Amino acid sequence: MDAPPVQYTRTEDGVSIAYSVHGSGPPLLCCRSYSHLDAAWEVPETREWFERLSETFTVIRFDFRGTGMSERDVDPWTDPAADARAVLESVGVEQVFLSSEGSPSAPFALVTLHGLEDRIERAVLWNPAGGETPPALRGLQAVRDVDEDLYAETLLLWCGWQNEESRSAVQRLRQASGLISQWKEGGIVIGDFSERAVLARSSLSDLSVPLLVVRSSDYVLSPPEEIDELARTAKHAERRTLPVKWESPELGLSDGTAELMEEFLLRGVETTSSDTLSLGAFQTILFTDLESSTALTQRVGDEAAQEVLRATTQPSEALSKPMADAR
């Protein structure tokens, strides 16, 4: 499928945020730090991941302020939750699921979780590192000052990107996101955001949102003790350890990552393939088979039958409410 069209909205403080929506089903907010809506679609595995998710969910993607296709001449570390809230308001949904995809996304996701706790039903955190820099990465960072290309190539290999074409696409995505230059510049702003992320991480015991914490056991940049501690600290959390070495879930489609997420997020939620997002409501569409439709027409006449079918495709009062609490 073609890349979903990019739309724009504004936060309360006037920052332009880029987002896209595609698929049908319960809304899923995908949270990524290295994000550029168009460039991400050029990565084959990432595109396949979002296409797979769109079979079950209404996938909502967005670029944080200062990154990707969102307004760039602003500080990206200001308020991730405000950016996400603006997107949800623009799309017209009250309650969503959240997926934090990859270690660098964890700080953004944790701050967003606390800021939007009342609107997030459940969340999945994939390899949510973000505390101390792993020893392996500290050693690799020394290479960056000597050979930036070698550093990037090695890092992506460690993250599980084995296909050369895909690695090149991911590198273009990382550059397009704008975050690499931000990380290099460092400074007090990033330091302040890091403190907020650490506070959000340490406050997980107060977070009411049920979490699924997924760790790749063989991913060299994923400190097991740090991720396990996060899961133990959280008020409502389940842990899954997969015997794989990739960082991002799109590299694990064959390992059942989509099914794992669906099982957790949709637990206790009644949904069918006919559910679709419609301005904050779920709309139920009744598909009537030919035999039943013919029988209905014969009983009540064509006009009356059409009226019945029209009525069944309107959003019911019950389904126009936010998602049932699956907690």
C-alpha positions in Angstrom: 0.0 0.0 0.0 1.0 3.6 -0.5 2.2 5.7 2.4 -0.7 7.1 4.4 -1.3 10.8 3.7 0.4 13.1 6.2 -1.8 15.5 8.1 -1.0 18.4 10.5 -2.4 19.7 13.7 -1.3 22.2 16.3 -0.6 21.8 20.0 -2.0 24.2 22.6 1.3 26.2 22.4 1.0 26.5 18.6 3.5 23.9 17.4 2.7 22.1 14.1 2.7 18.3 14.5 2.6 15.8 11.6 0.6 12.6 11.8 -1.0 9.9 9.7 -3.9 7.5 10.2 -4.5 4.2 8.5 -6.2 0.9 9.1 -9.4 0.0 11.0 -10.1 -1.2 14.5 -9.3 0.1 18.0 -6.9 3.1 17.8 -3.2 2.4 18.4 -0.8 5.3 19.0 2.7 4.3 17.8 5.5 6.2 19.7 8.9 6.4 18.1 11.8 8.7 18.8 13.6 8.4 15.5 10.6 9.2 13.4 9.9 10.7 10.0 6.5 9.6 8.6 7.6 9.4 5.0 11.1 8.1 5.5 9.9 5.3 7.8 7.6 4.0 5.0 10.8 3.6 2.9 12.1 0.9 5.3 10.6 -2.4 4.1 10.4 -4.1 7.5 8.9 -1.0 9.1 6.3 -0.6 6.3 5.3 -4.2 6.6 5.0 -3.8 10.4 2.6 -0.9 10.1 0.6 -2.7 7.3 0.3 -5.7 9.5 -0.9 -3.7 12.5 -3.5 -1.9 10.3 -5.3 -5.2 9.8 -6.3 -5.1 13.5 -5.9 -1.5 14.6 -6.4 2.1 13.4 -2.7 3.0 13.4 -1.9 6.5 14.4 1.7 7.6 13.8 3.2 11.0 14.5 6.5 12.9 14.7 7.3 14.6 17.9 7.9 18.4 17.7 11.4 19.3 16.4 11.6 15.9 14.6 10.6 14.4 11.3 7.9 16.2 9.4 6.7 18.2 12.4 7.8 21.7 13.1 11.6 21.6 13.3 12.7 25.0 14.7 11.5 24.1 18.2 13.0 22.0 21.0 12.0 18.4 20.6 12.3 17.6 24.3 9.7 20.0 25.6 6.5 18.0 26.0 5.9 14.7 24.2 2.5 14.2 25.9 1.3 17.6 24.5 2.2 16.5 21.0 0.4 13.2 21.4 -2.6 14.9 22.9 -2.9 17.3 20.0 -2.9 14.4 17.6 -5.6 12.5 19.5 -7.7 15.6 19.6 -7.3 16.1 15.8 -8.1 12.5 15.0 -11.1 12.6 17.4 -10.4 9.7 19.7 -10.7 9.6 23.5 -9.0 6.3 24.4 -6.1 4.6 22.7 -3.6 1.8 23.0 0.1 2.8 22.9 3.1 1.0 21.5 6.7 2.2 22.3 8.8 0.7 19.6 12.6 0.4 20.4 14.9 1.4 23.2 15.4 5.1 22.2 11.6 5.6 22.3 11.3 4.6 25.9 12.0 8.0 27.5 9.5 9.7 25.2 6.9 7.0 25.8 7.2 7.0 29.6 6.7 10.8 29.8 3.8 10.5 27.4 2.2 7.7 29.4 2.2 9.8 32.6 1.0 12.8 30.7 -1.9 10.9 29.0 -2.6 8.3 31.7 -6.3 9.0 31.5 -6.5 8.3 27.8 -4.3 5.3 27.4 -6.0 1.9 27.9 -2.9 -0.3 27.7 0.6 0.0 26.5 3.4 -2.2 25.1 7.0 -1.3 25.7 9.5 -3.0 23.4 13.0 -3.2 24.9 12.5 -0.1 27.1 16.0 0.7 28.0 16.9 4.3 28.6 18.7 4.4 32.0 22.4 3.8 32.2 24.3 3.5 28.8 25.2 -0.2 28.4 28.9 -0.9 28.4 28.8 -2.2 24.8 27.4 1.0 23.6 29.9 3.1 25.6 32.6 1.3 23.8 31.0 1.8 20.4 30.4 5.5 21.0 34.2 5.9 21.1 34.2 4.8 17.5 31.8 7.6 16.6 34.3 10.4 17.0 36.7 8.6 14.6 34.3 7.1 12.0 30.6 8.1 12.1 29.7 5.8 9.2 31.3 2.8 10.9 29.6 3.6 14.1 26.1 3.8 12.5 26.7 0.6 10.5 27.8 -1.3 13.6 25.0 0.1 15.7 22.3 -1.0 13.2 23.8 -4.4 12.9 23.7 -4.8 16.7 20.0 -3.7 16.6 19.2 -6.6 14.3 19.2 -4.9 10.9 20.9 -7.5 8.8 19.7 -6.5 5.4 22.0 -4.0 3.8 19.3 -2.2 1.9 17.2 -1.9 5.0 20.2 -0.6 7.0 20.7 2.2 4.5 17.0 3.1 4.7 17.1 3.1 8.5 20.1 5.3 8.4 18.3 7.8 6.1 15.4 7.7 8.5 17.6 8.4 11.5 19.2 11.3 9.7 15.8 12.6 8.5 14.3 12.5 12.0 16.7 15.2 13.2 17.4 13.6 16.5 20.9 12.6 15.8 22.0 16.2 15.6 20.1 16.9 18.8 21.8 14.0 20.6 25.2 15.3 19.5 24.5 18.9 20.6 23.4 17.7 24.1 23.0 20.5 26.5 20.8 21.5 29.4 17.5 20.9 27.6 18.2 17.3 26.9 19.5 17.0 30.5 16.2 18.4 31.8 14.2 16.0 29.7 16.4 13.1 30.9 15.5 14.0 34.4 11.8 14.0 33.5 12.2 10.6 31.9 14.0 9.2 34.9 11.2 10.6 37.1 8.5 9.0 34.9 10.4 5.7 35.1 10.7 5.8 38.8 7.0 6.7 39.2 5.7 3.6 37.3 4.4 2.2 40.6 1.8 5.0 40.5 0.8 4.4 36.9 -2.6 2.8 36.5 -2.1 1.8 32.8 -1.5 -1.9 32.3 1.8 -2.5 30.6 3.4 -5.3 28.6 7.2 -5.1 28.8 8.9 -7.1 26.0 12.7 -7.8 26.1 14.8 -9.4 23.5 17.1 -11.7 25.4 20.0 -11.6 22.9 19.9 -7.9 22.1 23.3 -6.7 23.2 22.1 -3.1 24.0 19.2 -4.2 26.1 20.3 -4.5 29.8 18.1 -7.3 31.2 18.3 -6.2 34.8 17.2 -2.7 33.9 14.2 -3.8 31.8 13.2 -6.4 34.4 13.4 -3.8 37.1 11.1 -1.5 35.1 8.6 -4.3 34.8 8.8 -5.1 38.6 8.4 -1.4 39.5 5.3 -0.9 37.4 1.9 -1.2 39.1 0.4 -3.3 36.4 2.9 -5.0 34.2 3.5 -8.3 32.4 6.9 -9.4 31.2 7.8 -11.4 28.0 11.3 -12.4 27.1 11.8 -13.5 23.5 14.9 -15.5 22.5 15.9 -13.0 19.7 18.5 -10.3 19.2 16.5 -7.5 17.4 15.6 -4.1 19.0 12.4 -3.1 17.1 9.3 -5.3 16.8 9.1 -5.0 13.0 12.2 -7.3 12.9 10.3 -9.9 14.8 7.1 -10.4 12.7 8.1 -14.0 12.0 8.6 -14.4 15.8 5.0 -13.4 16.4 5.4 -9.9 17.7 2.2 -8.6 16.1 0.2 -11.5 17.6 1.8 -11.0 21.0 0.8 -7.3 21.0 -2.7 -8.1 19.8 -3.3 -10.7 22.5 -2.3 -8.3 25.2 -4.0 -5.1 24.0 -7.2 -6.7 22.9 -7.7 -8.8 26.0 -11.2 -8.2 27.3 -12.0 -5.9 24.4 -14.8 -7.1 22.1 -13.8 -6.1 18.5 -14.4 -7.5 15.1 -12.8 -7.0 11.7 -15.7 -4.6 10.9 -14.9 -2.2 13.7 -13.6 1.1 12.3 -12.6 4.4 13.7 -15.1 7.3 13.2 -14.4 10.5 14.9 -13.9 9.1 18.3 -16.4 6.3 18.1 -16.4 2.7 16.9 -18.9 2.1 14.1 -20.3 -1.4 13.7 -21.0 -2.5 10.2 -23.4 -5.4 9.8 -22.4 -7.6 6.8 -25.5 -9.6 5.7 -25.0 -12.7 3.6 -26.9 -13.0 0.3 -29.3 -15.6 1.5 -30.3 -13.7 4.6 -30.6 -10.5 2.7 -32.9 -12.1 0.2 -35.1 -13.6 2.9 -35.3 -10.2 4.6 -36.4 -8.5 1.4 -39.0 -11.2 0.7 -40.5 -10.7 4.3 -40.7 -7.0 4.6 -40.2 -5.6 1.1 -37.2 -4.0 -0.6 -37.7 -0.5 0.9 -38.2 -1.8 4.5 -35.2 -4.1 4.1 -33.0 -1.2 3.0 -34.2 0.8 6.0 -33.2 -2.1 8.3 -29.7 -2.3 6.8 -29.3 1.5 7.0 -30.1 1.4 10.6 -27.6 -1.4 11.4 -24.8 0.6 9.9 -25.3 3.6 12.1 -23.1 3.9 15.2 -25.0 2.7 18.2 -25.1 4.7 21.4 -23.1 2.1 23.3 -20.3 1.8 20.7 -20.1 5.6 20.4 -18.6 5.6 23.9 -14.9 5.2 24.6 -13.4 1.7 24.7 -14.6 -0.5 27.4 -12.2 -0.5 30.3 -10.0 -3.5 29.7 -8.0 -3.0 32.8 
